[in-house]
Structure formats: structure tokens, C-alpha cells
Amino acid sequence: MNVAIILAGGVGSRMGAGRPKQFIEVEGKPIIAHTLERFQCHPEIDGIEIVCVESHIGCIKEVVGQGGFSKVQWVTRGGETFQDSVIQGVRNLKAVLKESDVVLIHYAVSPLVTEEMISDAIRVAKQKGNCVSATPCYLLMGSNDNGQCSTQWVDREKIMQLNSPQSFQYGYVVQLYQEAEERGILDQVEPHTTSLMYRLGRTIYFSKGNQANIKITTREDLDLLEGYLLLQKKRKENEG
């Protein structure tokens, strides 16, 4: 099986919209609905699990029902942090997944993930055990010395931008978090699976990325999302 774990626990504090950003409507539907569509329509995705805070479960189920997202089989209560939510989502699937099955961890507010990216994430995870959607750094890079200036050049050829989906064979990610808990380091690293892997000395493999696969964080991101969706709609109309 290939299961997408959609993390939908954000509260949207940086957006200032008065509601969690995954529920902000763009082109007539919530952002999370756009994200779910990408995985619902992908032929290799067998199931979808949504992880969210308990207070949002009702809203999530309403979105799932209105959108007809039949692949959503689980809506799971998340934790207080990214890591807690991932752990909850992974553990909830223990009874249904084998060690060789693939889970794709993806942000609910990254709705521009493509079919090609999902397919490549599944492929690499099956081959290597793990992978993260990655793109080269196209902008100039420099040190951030004090938030106001830079004094050191950073070679962008030695850096990759890491994004979601972050994909794993199920047995791999279970063992990853088990080791982290046994070593007592979950609270000592940045709250992401990739940073935990670096702390544990793991190698992270790359799957295909895309510069358009933005994570909606600011109002400017909302404008970019709306513009991109309108462009895609126009292209489909012209093709038709």
C-alpha cells in the first residue's frame, strides 16, 4: 500500500486570517481540498490519513464529505508539535501497513504537489527506504550573521531545498522514531522528520521537486496559489 499522511494541524498564526490556513478558500474551496485532490486522483495512492488537532476534526470531515474524497480512510488527532503529529499518524496505521508499504508525509497547505512528484516519491522510497522532495537553490546564498547583514558566501551548489512529500517505507519511519525516543532526542531537534534524520546520522535521498510546490505561509503565498490555479485552469480550457 501507498498511504498519504496529510498534516493539517496548523493554526495559521502568521497568516492573520482568523482561521487555520488549510481552511482558507481559494478558487471556491479550502486549500486542504486542493491538496487532497492531488492524492485522491493519483492512481498509486491507496489511502489517505489526515492528522489534525482535535478541535478541527469536524471541519476536516466536512471537507472530506463535500469533496467526495473516498480515499480518506482515517482522520487522526495530532499532537502539539510536528513530530508528535507525525508519530500519531504513523502509529495509527500500525494495524494496516506492512514494513515495506510506503507513507508519504505531506503538508495540507502545499496544494501544488504534482502527479510526477508523488510517483517519484513512491519510487525512491521503495528503492532506498526514504526520500524527500528536493530542488536546487536557484537564488544567491549568503550567511545570515545577525539578521541585518551577510559576510560569508554560501555555495548554492552544495545546498538543496527540502520540501514535502517526505516519504518512507513504513518500517523505516517506525524504527526512526523508535530510536529517537530511546535516545531521548525528540525534544532536542528542530520539529521535522528530516532534521531528526540528520541528528541520527541518516542519509536522506532525493525525489523530484518543483519550485511551484509552495507551502502556504503568508498572504503573498495565497496570491501565488490563486494565480497558479487560474493559470492551470486557463491552460486546460485552451486545451479543451
C-alpha positions in Angstrom: 0.0 0.0 0.0 0.9 3.6 -0.5 -0.7 5.9 2.0 -0.5 9.7 2.1 -0.4 11.2 5.6 -1.7 14.8 5.4 -0.6 17.1 8.2 -3.4 19.6 8.9 -2.7 20.8 12.4 -1.6 24.4 11.6 -3.4 27.3 13.2 -2.3 30.0 10.6 -1.0 32.5 13.2 1.4 34.1 10.6 -1.4 34.4 8.1 -3.6 36.6 10.4 -6.8 35.2 8.7 -8.7 34.4 11.8 -8.9 30.7 10.9 -6.5 27.9 10.2 -4.9 28.4 6.8 -5.8 25.0 5.5 -9.5 26.1 5.6 -9.0 29.4 3.7 -10.9 29.2 0.4 -9.0 29.7 -2.9 -10.9 29.3 -6.1 -14.1 28.2 -4.3 -12.7 25.5 -2.0 -10.4 25.2 1.1 -6.7 24.9 0.5 -6.7 21.4 2.0 -9.3 20.3 -0.6 -6.9 21.2 -3.4 -4.2 19.2 -1.6 -6.5 16.2 -1.1 -7.5 16.2 -4.8 -3.8 15.6 -5.8 -3.6 12.4 -3.8 -7.2 11.3 -4.4 -6.6 11.4 -8.2 -3.2 9.7 -8.1 -3.5 6.1 -9.3 -0.8 4.8 -6.9 -2.2 6.2 -3.7 -4.3 3.6 -1.9 -5.4 5.6 1.1 -5.2 9.0 2.8 -4.9 9.8 6.5 -5.4 13.3 7.8 -3.8 14.3 11.1 -5.2 17.4 12.8 -5.9 18.9 16.2 -9.0 17.6 17.9 -10.9 20.8 17.5 -10.6 20.7 13.7 -11.8 17.1 13.2 -15.3 18.1 12.5 -14.3 20.7 9.9 -12.0 18.1 8.2 -14.7 15.5 8.0 -17.0 18.2 6.4 -14.4 19.0 3.8 -13.9 15.3 3.1 -17.6 14.7 2.7 -18.2 17.7 0.5 -15.2 16.9 -1.8 -16.1 13.2 -2.1 -12.6 12.2 -1.1 -13.2 8.4 -0.9 -9.5 7.6 -0.3 -9.6 9.4 3.1 -9.8 6.4 5.5 -8.6 7.9 8.7 -8.8 11.3 10.4 -6.4 11.2 13.4 -5.9 13.5 16.3 -2.5 15.1 16.1 -0.1 16.3 18.8 1.2 19.6 19.9 4.2 19.6 17.5 5.1 18.5 14.0 6.9 15.4 15.4 4.1 14.5 17.7 1.6 14.6 14.8 3.8 12.5 12.6 4.2 9.9 15.3 0.5 9.8 15.9 -0.2 9.4 12.2 2.4 6.7 11.8 1.2 4.7 14.9 -2.4 4.9 13.8 -1.5 2.9 10.7 0.3 0.1 12.6 -2.6 -2.4 12.1 -3.0 -1.9 8.4 0.5 -1.4 6.9 3.4 -3.8 6.3 7.1 -2.7 6.8 7.6 -2.4 3.0 4.5 -0.2 2.5 5.1 3.5 1.7 3.9 6.5 3.6 4.1 10.0 2.1 4.0 12.8 4.7 2.7 16.0 3.2 1.6 19.4 4.4 -2.1 20.2 4.0 -1.1 23.7 2.8 1.1 22.5 0.0 -1.6 22.0 -2.7 0.6 22.2 -5.8 2.3 18.9 -5.5 2.2 17.2 -8.9 1.5 13.6 -10.0 5.1 13.3 -11.1 6.4 14.3 -7.7 4.1 11.8 -5.9 5.1 9.0 -8.3 8.8 9.7 -7.9 8.5 9.8 -4.1 6.9 6.4 -4.1 9.6 5.0 -6.5 12.6 6.3 -4.5 11.1 5.3 -1.1 10.6 1.8 -2.3 14.2 1.6 -3.6 16.0 3.5 -0.8 13.7 3.4 2.2 13.3 7.1 2.4 13.2 10.3 0.3 12.4 13.9 0.4 11.2 16.1 -2.4 14.2 18.4 -3.2 15.0 21.2 -5.6 18.3 23.0 -6.2 18.8 26.5 -4.8 18.4 29.0 -7.7 19.0 32.2 -5.8 22.2 33.6 -4.5 23.0 32.3 -1.0 24.8 34.1 1.9 25.3 33.8 5.6 22.8 35.4 8.0 25.1 36.9 10.6 22.7 39.0 12.7 19.5 39.3 10.7 20.8 42.5 9.1 23.9 41.6 7.1 25.9 38.9 5.5 29.7 38.4 5.4 30.1 34.9 4.0 29.3 33.4 0.6 27.4 30.2 0.7 27.9 27.9 -2.3 24.4 27.1 -3.5 25.7 24.1 -5.5 26.3 22.4 -2.1 22.7 23.0 -0.9 19.3 21.5 -1.7 15.9 22.8 -0.7 14.0 20.1 1.1 10.2 20.0 0.9 7.3 17.6 1.2 6.3 14.9 0.5 8.7 13.2 2.8 8.3 9.6 2.1 9.3 6.4 3.8 8.9 2.7 3.9 6.7 2.2 6.9 9.2 0.0 8.8 11.9 2.7 8.3 9.9 5.6 9.8 8.7 3.4 12.7 12.3 2.4 13.5 13.4 6.1 13.1 11.1 7.4 15.7 11.6 4.4 18.0 15.4 5.1 18.0 14.8 8.8 18.6 12.6 8.1 21.6 15.0 5.6 23.0 17.8 8.1 22.8 15.7 10.9 24.2 16.4 13.4 21.4 12.9 14.2 20.1 12.8 17.4 22.0 16.4 18.4 21.1 16.0 18.9 17.3 14.0 21.1 15.0 10.5 19.8 14.7 10.8 18.0 11.3 11.5 14.4 10.3 14.4 15.4 8.1 16.2 17.3 10.9 15.7 14.2 13.1 17.3 12.1 10.4 20.3 14.4 10.2 20.7 14.1 14.0 20.6 10.3 13.8 23.2 10.3 11.1 20.9 9.0 8.4 21.3 9.6 4.6 18.4 11.5 3.0 17.6 10.6 -0.6 16.1 13.0 -3.0 12.9 12.6 -5.0 11.7 15.1 -7.6 10.7 18.5 -6.5 9.2 21.6 -8.1 9.7 25.2 -7.4 5.9 25.7 -7.7 5.3 23.4 -4.8 5.0 26.2 -2.2 3.9 25.8 1.4 1.2 28.4 2.1 2.5 30.5 4.9 1.9 34.2 4.1 -0.7 36.3 2.3 1.7 36.6 -0.7 1.7 32.8 -0.9 -2.1 32.9 -1.2 -1.8 35.3 -4.1 0.7 33.0 -5.8 -1.5 29.9 -5.3 -4.6 31.7 -6.7 -2.6 32.9 -9.7 -1.1 29.5 -10.4 -4.5 27.7 -10.1 -6.1 30.3 -12.5 -3.2 29.7 -15.0 -3.7 25.9 -14.8 -7.5 26.4 -15.3 -6.9 28.6 -18.4 -4.5 26.1 -19.9 -7.0 23.3 -19.5 -9.7 25.4 -21.2 -7.4 26.2 -24.1 -6.5 22.5 -24.5 -10.2 21.6 -24.5 
